[in-house]
């Protein structure tokens, strides 16, 4: 019985830990600075001190006193010691000369080998310095290319930033990136985890009578809310990761499109609906205190398009699709918010008028976005009709004229 209760408690603890991971996908990453400065890629030459291998040790030359024979005494000279001494002296001189010559040869060899070792070391030092110099020059070129907004370099850097982050088990952690230098925006096509990332059960209990461990189902409402939170946290975390590090002056806007690869329960066909799409500038996003936000409410504040029912895989149209990447879109606004039932179009600012036109297209069932004020080729808005027969891309120019302008232009 105790073993069964312990197993039930263990399973419950694992489920609670998993839920805690899902609830902290965003805040758990905020303690680690995302990205990295290019300076950390620079290297310094790592050169070990010169090792002479003992060749810097000079052996002492032979000393004559070590070879010189002892002179005979006066008595020894009388009994032939003088001749023996002269003979010993001659032998000593030969031995000393041979030892001196051997020492000199060894010293020449030592000096030659030390010089060769020093030359080899100098070559290794020079090669390492050249390698580091070339590497650092490449880093500098890479940084310059990044700061110049070269798309391939910007995408490669941002991909490295996203790849280095750590998610809980079961998260796909896959994405596509598109950088558009003219508008300085980064479009992220991100793979969201499937709905089964949320534990099906809330707890486990041990039934003593049957000896079984029975799971307690997690309410559907709770599973829906938790999955919605996970989707929102991933969107905010990913945008934070690419906006909080390098890239000031290079990436001004980030567009996040979160898709999930799954199977349509009705048809059995593979589908990849977009569950969240949000765009934010660096300035707007920098004002968020992510450690304290409610992720879902934060996306609403950013005017994100979020699936009404993400757990049921109900899709939304991306703010910027890869197929619409030739246009630069800006955040939508409610042009009718401050107007009565009979708006005076001439009192509206150009921006408000463009957004009013956008809302008219939305009222007709289309998805629409206002383009950036510059670099839009005269396009004021873009709308898409998802109708399978008459649908397509609508390029909009919003113009208005006063009576005087009409008279002067068409009289």
C-alpha positions in Angstrom: 0.0 0.0 0.0 2.8 2.4 0.9 4.5 1.7 -2.4 1.3 2.5 -4.3 0.7 5.7 -2.5 4.3 6.7 -3.0 4.0 6.0 -6.8 0.7 8.0 -7.0 2.4 10.9 -5.2 5.4 10.7 -7.5 3.2 10.8 -10.6 1.3 13.8 -9.2 4.5 15.6 -8.4 5.8 15.1 -12.0 2.5 16.5 -13.4 2.7 19.5 -11.1 6.3 20.1 -12.1 5.3 19.9 -15.8 2.5 22.5 -15.3 5.0 24.7 -13.4 7.3 24.5 -16.4 4.5 25.5 -18.8 3.4 28.4 -16.6 7.0 29.8 -16.5 8.1 29.4 -20.1 8.5 33.2 -20.3 9.7 34.3 -16.9 12.2 31.4 -16.6 14.1 32.8 -19.5 14.3 36.4 -18.4 17.2 35.9 -16.0 19.5 35.1 -18.9 20.5 37.8 -21.3 19.6 36.7 -24.8 21.9 37.1 -27.7 25.6 37.9 -27.5 27.8 40.8 -28.6 30.0 40.1 -31.5 33.0 41.0 -29.2 32.6 37.6 -27.5 33.4 35.9 -30.7 36.8 37.6 -30.9 39.8 35.5 -29.8 43.1 36.1 -28.1 46.2 34.1 -29.1 46.7 31.3 -26.6 50.5 30.7 -26.7 52.1 28.5 -24.1 55.5 29.7 -22.8 58.6 28.4 -24.7 59.7 25.1 -23.4 63.4 24.6 -24.1 63.2 20.9 -23.2 66.3 21.1 -21.1 68.3 22.5 -23.9 68.8 25.8 -22.1 70.9 23.9 -19.5 74.6 24.4 -20.2 76.8 21.5 -18.9 79.9 22.5 -17.0 83.1 22.0 -19.1 85.8 19.6 -17.8 88.1 21.0 -15.2 91.9 20.2 -15.3 92.2 19.6 -11.6 89.8 16.7 -12.1 92.4 15.1 -14.5 95.7 16.2 -13.1 97.7 13.3 -11.4 99.2 13.8 -8.0 102.8 14.8 -8.0 105.2 12.2 -6.5 106.9 12.9 -3.2 110.7 13.5 -2.9 111.2 9.8 -1.9 109.0 8.7 -4.7 111.1 10.6 -7.2 114.2 8.7 -6.0 112.6 5.4 -6.7 111.4 6.2 -10.3 108.4 8.2 -9.4 109.3 11.0 -11.7 109.0 8.9 -14.8 105.7 7.5 -13.8 104.4 11.0 -13.0 105.4 12.3 -16.5 103.6 9.3 -18.1 100.5 9.9 -16.0 100.6 13.6 -16.8 100.7 12.8 -20.5 97.7 10.5 -20.2 95.8 13.1 -18.1 96.4 15.8 -20.8 95.0 13.4 -23.4 92.0 12.6 -21.4 91.4 16.3 -20.6 91.7 17.2 -24.2 89.3 14.5 -25.3 86.8 15.5 -22.6 87.0 19.1 -23.6 86.5 18.3 -27.2 83.5 16.1 -26.4 82.0 18.9 -24.3 82.6 21.4 -27.1 80.8 19.1 -29.6 77.9 18.5 -27.2 77.6 22.2 -26.6 77.5 23.0 -30.4 74.8 20.3 -30.8 72.8 21.7 -27.8 73.0 25.2 -29.3 71.9 24.0 -32.7 69.0 22.0 -31.3 67.9 24.9 -29.1 68.0 27.3 -32.0 65.9 24.9 -34.1 63.4 24.5 -31.2 63.2 28.3 -30.8 62.6 28.7 -34.6 59.8 26.1 -34.5 58.3 27.9 -31.5 58.5 31.2 -33.3 56.7 29.7 -36.3 54.0 28.3 -34.1 53.5 31.7 -32.4 53.4 33.5 -35.8 50.9 31.0 -37.1 48.6 31.3 -34.0 48.8 35.1 -34.2 47.9 35.0 -37.9 45.0 32.7 -37.2 43.7 34.9 -34.5 44.2 38.0 -36.6 42.3 36.4 -39.5 39.5 35.2 -37.1 39.0 38.6 -35.5 39.0 40.3 -38.9 36.3 37.9 -39.9 34.3 38.7 -36.7 34.7 42.4 -37.5 33.5 41.9 -41.0 30.6 39.9 -39.7 29.7 42.6 -37.2 29.9 45.2 -39.9 27.7 43.2 -42.2 25.2 42.7 -39.4 25.1 46.4 -38.6 24.7 47.2 -42.3 21.7 45.0 -42.3 22.8 42.2 -44.7 19.9 39.8 -44.6 21.9 36.6 -44.5 24.0 37.7 -41.7 21.1 39.1 -39.7 19.1 35.9 -40.1 22.1 33.8 -39.2 22.8 35.8 -36.0 19.1 35.8 -34.9 18.9 32.0 -35.7 21.9 31.5 -33.4 20.2 33.5 -30.7 17.0 31.5 -30.9 18.9 28.2 -31.1 20.8 28.9 -27.9 17.8 29.2 -25.7 16.6 26.3 -23.7 12.9 25.1 -23.6 11.3 22.4 -21.6 11.1 18.9 -23.1 8.5 18.4 -25.8 8.9 21.9 -27.4 9.7 21.7 -31.1 12.0 24.8 -31.0 11.9 25.2 -34.8 11.5 28.4 -36.8 12.1 30.2 -40.1 13.4 33.7 -40.3 13.0 36.5 -42.9 14.7 39.8 -42.6 13.8 42.8 -44.8 16.5 45.5 -44.6 14.4 48.3 -46.2 11.8 48.2 -43.4 14.2 46.7 -40.8 11.8 44.1 -39.7 12.3 40.4 -38.8 9.6 38.0 -39.5 9.6 34.8 -37.4 7.6 31.8 -38.5 7.7 29.7 -35.3 6.6 26.1 -34.7 4.5 25.9 -31.6 4.1 22.7 -29.5 1.0 20.7 -30.1 -1.9 20.7 -27.6 -0.7 17.5 -26.0 2.0 19.5 -24.3 -0.6 20.2 -21.6 -0.9 17.2 -19.2 -4.1 15.3 -19.6 -4.3 14.5 -15.9 -4.2 16.8 -12.9 -3.3 14.2 -10.2 -3.1 10.5 -9.3 -4.5 8.7 -6.3 -4.0 5.2 -5.0 -7.1 3.1 -4.5 -6.3 0.7 -1.6 -9.2 -1.6 -2.3 -8.2 -2.4 -5.9 -4.5 -1.6 -5.6 -4.8 0.6 -8.7 -3.5 4.1 -9.3 -6.3 6.2 -10.7 -5.7 9.5 -12.6 -7.8 12.5 -12.1 -8.6 14.2 -15.4 -7.6 17.8 -15.9 -10.7 19.9 -16.7 -11.0 20.8 -20.4 -11.3 24.5 -19.5 -8.0 24.3 -17.6 -6.3 22.6 -20.4 -7.5 25.2 -22.9 -6.4 28.1 -20.7 -3.0 26.6 -20.0 -2.4 26.0 -23.7 -3.4 29.5 -24.5 -0.9 30.8 -22.0 1.9 28.6 -23.4 1.2 30.0 -26.9 1.3 33.6 -25.6 4.4 33.0 -23.6 6.3 31.6 -26.5 5.4 34.6 -28.7 6.5 37.1 -26.1 9.7 35.2 -25.2 10.8 34.8 -28.8 10.2 38.5 -29.6 12.1 39.4 -26.4 15.0 37.2 -27.4 15.6 38.9 -30.7 14.9 42.4 -29.5 16.7 42.5 -26.2 20.2 41.8 -27.4 22.2 43.0 -30.4 20.3 44.6 -33.3 19.5 48.2 -32.3 19.3 50.1 -35.6 19.1 46.9 -37.5 15.9 45.2 -36.4 13.3 47.8 -35.6 10.2 45.6 -35.7 9.6 41.9 -35.1 6.7 40.0 -36.5 5.9 36.6 -34.8 3.7 34.0 -36.5 3.1 30.9 -34.4 2.0 27.8 -36.2 1.4 24.3 -35.0 1.9 21.2 -37.1 -0.9 18.7 -36.4 -3.6 16.6 -38.0 -7.1 17.8 -38.7 -9.4 15.7 -36.6 -12.2 16.0 -39.2 -10.2 15.1 -42.3 -7.1 13.3 -41.1 -5.0 15.6 -43.2 -1.8 17.3 -42.0 -2.5 21.0 -41.2 -0.4 23.9 -39.9 -2.8 26.6 -38.6 -1.5 29.9 -37.4 -2.6 30.4 -33.8 -1.0 33.7 -33.0 0.4 36.6 -35.0 1.8 39.8 -33.5 4.0 42.7 -34.6 5.8 45.1 -32.3 8.5 47.7 -32.6 11.6 47.7 -30.5 10.4 50.9 -28.8 7.0 49.5 -27.9 8.3 46.2 -26.8 11.0 47.8 -24.7 8.3 49.4 -22.5 7.0 46.0 -21.4 7.9 44.6 -18.0 7.7 41.0 -19.0 8.3 39.5 -15.6 5.0 41.1 -14.4 2.7 40.8 -17.4 -0.2 38.5 -18.0 1.0 37.0 -21.4 -2.5 36.8 -22.9 -3.4 40.4 -21.8 0.0 41.6 -23.1 -0.7 40.2 -26.6 -4.0 41.9 -26.5 -2.3 45.2 -25.7 0.0 44.6 -28.7 -3.0 44.2 -30.9 -2.0 40.6 -31.7 -4.2 38.3 -33.7 -4.7 35.4 -31.4 -6.9 32.3 -32.2 -10.2 32.6 -30.2 -9.8 28.9 -29.5 -6.1 27.9 -29.9 -6.7 24.5 -28.1 -9.2 23.7 -30.9 -6.7 24.8 -33.5 -8.9 27.6 -34.9 -6.5 29.6 -37.1 -5.9 33.3 -37.6 -4.5 35.1 -40.6 -0.8 36.1 -40.0 -0.1 39.8 -39.7 2.7 39.3 -42.2 2.8 36.1 -44.1 6.0 35.1 -45.9 4.0 35.4 -49.2 3.3 39.1 -48.3 6.8 39.9 -47.3 7.3 42.5 -50.0 5.1 44.9 -48.0 5.9 46.6 -44.8 3.0 46.7 -42.4 2.3 48.8 -39.4 0.2 48.3 -36.3 -3.6 48.7 -36.9 -5.6 51.4 -35.1 -9.4 51.9 -34.6 -10.1 54.9 -36.8 -13.7 55.0 -35.7 -13.1 55.0 -32.0 -13.4 58.8 -31.5 -16.0 59.4 -34.2 -19.8 59.8 -34.1 -22.1 58.2 -36.5 -21.4 60.8 -39.2 -17.6 61.2 -39.4 -16.1 64.2 -41.3 -13.5 62.6 -43.5 -11.7 65.9 -44.0 -11.1 66.2 -40.2 -9.3 62.9 -40.1 -5.5 62.7 -40.3 -4.1 60.8 -43.3 -3.2 57.9 -41.0 -6.7 57.8 -39.6 -8.2 57.9 -43.0 -6.0 55.0 -44.2 -7.1 52.9 -41.2 -10.7 53.8 -41.8 -10.3 52.3 -45.3 -8.7 49.3 -43.8 -11.6 48.8 -41.5 -14.0 49.0 -44.4 -12.3 46.1 -46.0 -12.3 44.2 -42.8 -16.1 44.9 -42.5 -16.4 43.1 -45.8 -14.8 40.0 -44.3 -11.2 40.6 -45.4 -8.0 40.7 -43.5 -6.2 44.0 -44.0 -3.1 45.9 -42.9 -1.9 49.5 -43.3 1.5 49.8 -44.9 4.4 51.9 -43.7 4.3 55.6 -44.7 7.5 55.3 -46.8 9.0 52.6 -49.1 5.5 51.2 -49.9 5.5 52.0 -53.7 2.4 54.2 -53.2 0.5 51.4 -51.4 -1.5 52.6 -48.4 -2.9 49.3 -47.3 -3.0 45.6 -48.2 -6.1 43.3 -47.8 -6.5 39.6 -48.4 -9.7 37.9 -49.3 -9.7 34.3 -48.2 -12.6 33.3 -50.3 -11.4 30.2 -52.3 -13.0 31.4 -55.6 -12.8 35.2 -55.7 -10.1 35.6 -53.0 -6.7 37.2 -53.5 -4.5 40.1 -52.6 -5.9 43.7 -52.8 -3.5 46.6 -53.0 -5.2 49.7 -51.7 -4.5 53.4 -52.3 -6.6 55.7 -50.0 -7.3 59.1 -51.5 -9.7 61.9 -50.5 -10.3 65.4 -51.9 -12.2 68.5 -50.7 -14.8 70.2 -53.0 -12.1 72.8 -54.0 -9.7 70.0 -54.9 -12.4 68.3 -57.0 -13.2 71.5 -58.8 -9.6 72.4 -59.5 -8.8 68.8 -60.6 -11.7 67.9 -62.7 -13.2 71.3 -63.9 
